Amino acid sequence: MSNQEQLPKQALESNEEIQAKVLPLLKRSERWIYKIQERINRDPSRTSFGMIVTKLFGEPFVRFLTKHRWHINHIEKLTSVKPQSGVLVISNHRSFFDMFYIMTMIRNITTFGNPCSFAVRSPFFYDHPLGLIINFMMAGSCMWPPIFRDERRHILNPLMLKQVSRLIGEKKVSFGLHPEGARQKNMNPFELAKPRKGVGQIIADAPDDVVIIPMFLHGLTNSISHELKQKFAKVDYDSQVHFYVGDAMLAKDLKHLPAEEISVFIMSKIQNLADEAKEVYLQKHPEQVGQILNHKSI
């Protein structure tokens, strides 16, 4: 398929049809966890369940750790959004905790964000009991659907994208996506990876009135112990969690583009926010100019 061809928009398969294709391909260790999470996310009562669990456990924990460190750039671009359908929040991916923090922040300053979901890697969260417990207790099972990374990904991940389309189309969920796919481990936080086409396909298949919000997040680590220490440390630029919010747009305004080009376009919006964050960073750390501009480790 050429880059100029748009994958055809097809009617959503029924949930039963999707599960009939997915379950035979799952390993035994995955199947029982997947069934539990699929059942929770299929049931309309999941909305209340997820809100209760996140309000009792996940959100208070994230707020306790980081709310005093939040620095939200262009906050008005979030608070002015009044979605009539689902919302896609699309951001870079640096930390394990990116979407936990983003969704908690959104729910604290806007009138949307509940219910919310965000895709998560299948290893650990969908093949280990501890992953199930963390998803259940910290996220109200919002980490759905799983994204597979082994040789089955070419068959299973398109089916997972259909699950996303169902969430934002039928249940009007606020859904978090990382167009880079995997977490980026390079030391330059302002250098983004090439986007995956799946994000563009989700937007192409989404209802016209789905709102898309690009974001760039900077300042988080992958260490819970470090985040705990920051709770009691002096708050300055380097300890803050910086949220950069881009202009919201509607899915219908991007559907004239092929899926791959939609992904590239959205990524360019996130890169613009990263460049803005980089400019501020270099003003604070002029000694890093050469390394950042040469895309070297910082």
N, C-alpha and C positions, 0 to 999 in steps of 0.2 A: 504493500500500500504506500503510495507516495505521500510526501508531507503535505500536499495540497488537498488530499482527499479527507473528507469528514466521515468518521465512523457513523453509520446510520443510527438515527434515534429510533429505538424500538419500544414497543409497549412493555411495561414492566412485567416480568414473569411473576406468577403468584408465589407467595412465600413457600408453599408446598413444593412447587417446581424447583425453586432454588435449593431447598434443603435436600431434595431427592438427588441433586447433582453433587452437593457438597459432602454429605455424610459418608458416602462410600469411599471418599478419598482421604478421610481423616484417619490418623493413627488412633489406636485405642486410648492412649493417654490424652488425646485432644478431644475425642468425640464427646465424652461425658461433660467436660467443661463447656464445650461449644453448645451443647444442647441446653445446659442451664442458662447460659448467657443469652442465647437466642430466644428462649422462652421468656425471660425477663424483658428483653427489648421488644418482643412482639406484643406483649400484653399492654393494653392502654393504662393499666394501673401502674406501669413502670414509671410514668411521669411523677406520680405522687411518691412512689418508692424511692426513686433517684433523688428527688428533692429532699426527702426526709433524711436519708443517709448522708448526703453531702452537707446538709445544714447541721447535722449532729456531729459529724466527724471530719470529713475532708475540708470543707471551707473554713471552719474554725482553726484547723491546724495550719492551713496555708496563710490565713490572715495573721495568725499569731506569729508566724515566722517572718512574714515579708511585708505586711501592709504598710508599716512605717517606712519602708524603703521604696515603695512604689513611686515612680516618676513617670507620669503619663503625658506624653507629648501629643498635642492635637486632640485633647479629650473631647472637644466639642464634636468631632467627627464620629464619636461613638454615641454620645448622649443625644445627638440629633436624629439618630436612626430609629424609625418607627416601622418595623417590618410587618408586612401583611402575610408573610409566608415564612419559610425556613431561612436560616442565616448560615452562610459559610464564612468562617473565620480562618484565613489562610496566612500562615506565618512561616518564618524560618525555623530550623530545628537544630538547637545546640545542646539542650539539656533534656534529661529524662522527664523533667518537671514542667516543660514549656506550657503544655495545654492545661495542666492543673492550675497554673498561675494565671494564664490568660483568661480562662473561663471564670475563675474566682473573681478576678478583677472586673470582668464584664458584668457578672451578676451583681456586683456591689455598687456599680455606678450607672446601670441602665435598667430599663424595664423589660429587657429580653435576656435570654441566656438559660431559661428553664423551659423544657428539659434540654439538656445538652449531651452530646456524645463526641467522641473522637476516636479515630482508628488507632490501633496499637499493634505492635509486632506480636505475631503468634508465639514465638519462642518465649517461654517462661509464663506469660500471662494466659496462654491457652493450652499449655501442656504440663503445668505444675500446680499442685494444690495451693501453694503459697501465692502464686499469681492470681488465682481465683479469689482468695481471701482479700488480697490487697485491692483488687478491682471492686469487690463487694463492699468492703468497709470504707475505703478512701474515696471511691468514685461512684458508689451507688450503681455499679455495673455499667457506668457510662463509657468505659473503654471498650467500644464495640463499633464496627466488627474487627476481627483479627486480620492482619495483613501477613501473608506467608512469604518466606524468603528462600525456601528450598526449591527443588525442581518442580514442585506442584504449583508454584506461583502463577504460571502462565494460564492455568485452568481455574484455580481457586480465586485469585485476586479480582478478575473481572466479575465473578459472582459476588464478591464482597463489595465491589463498587455499586452493584445493583441494590445491595442492602442499604448503602448510603443514600442512594436515590429514593428509596422507600422512606427513609427517616425524614429527609428534608422535604419530600413531596407530600407524603401522607400525614406525617405527625408534626410537621413544622418545627423540627428540632434545630437548635443552634449547633452546628457541626464544625469541629476543628480539624483542619487538614494541614499537612506539611508537604508542599510540592516537591521538596528535595527527596522525599521518601525516607531515607535513613538519616539518623542523627549525624551531623557533620563534626568531625573530630580534628580538623585542621586548626591551628592555633590562631588564625586570623578570623575573628568573629564577623567581619564585614565582607568576607569572601563567600558567596553563596554557590551552591552546586547547581548543576543543570537540572531543571524540573522534570518530573515524570509526566507522561501524557495522561495518566489516570485522572489528575485533577481537572484537566480540561474536559475530559469525557463526562465527569460528574456534572460540571457546569452546563455542558451541551445538553445533557439529559434532564437537567433540573427545570422545575416550573419557571416561567418567565419572571415572576415577581420575587424569586429568591434573591436576597441581598448578599453581596460579596464584600467582605471587609479585609483588605490586606493589612498585615501587621509585621513589625520587626521587633524582636525581643532581644535585649542585651543586658548582661549582668548576672545571669544565673550560672550556677555550677552544677555538677553532678553529685556533689557531696552533701548529704544531709547534715553531717557533723559541721561542715563549713557554714551551711545556712543557719544552723542553730547558734553558732558563734556570732554570726552577723546580727542575730536578734539583739545581742547585748553589747554590740560594738558601736562606735561612733558612726553616725550616718553621714556620708559624704558622697561625692560623685561616684567614686570607685566601688562603694558598697551598695549603691542603689540598683534597683531592678528597673531598667528603662524600657518602657513600652512606647513604640512609635506607631501611630495609627494613620492609615492612608484613607483616601476618599472612598466612600462606599459606592458600589455600582450594582446594577441589576443584571441578572443572568441573561435577560433578553438582549442586552446591549452588546453581548459578546458572541452570540450564537451565529453570526455571519462568518466567524472564523472556524477553521478546522480545530479539532480538539488539541492537537499538539501546539498550535499557535496560541490558543487560549492559555495554556499552561505557561508558555513563554511570556505572554503579555502580563499575566498575573505576577510572574516572577520578576518582571522588570519593575513593577510597582513596589514590590518588596525590596528590590535592590535600590531603588530611589530612597526608600526609608533607611536602608543600611548606609547609604552614602551620606545621608543627613546625620545619622548617628556617628559615622566615622569622622565627619568634620568637627563635631563637638568633642569627640574623643581626642583628636589631634590638637585641639585648642587646649585641652587639659594636660595632654602629654606630648608636647612638641618634640621631645627626644625620640619619639617613635615614628616620626614622619617617614624617614627613609625605609624602615622595615615594612610599614603598612603599605606604602605606595609600591613597593617591590613585591608585595604579596608574600612576605616572609613571616616566620613565626614571631609572635609578640610576647 
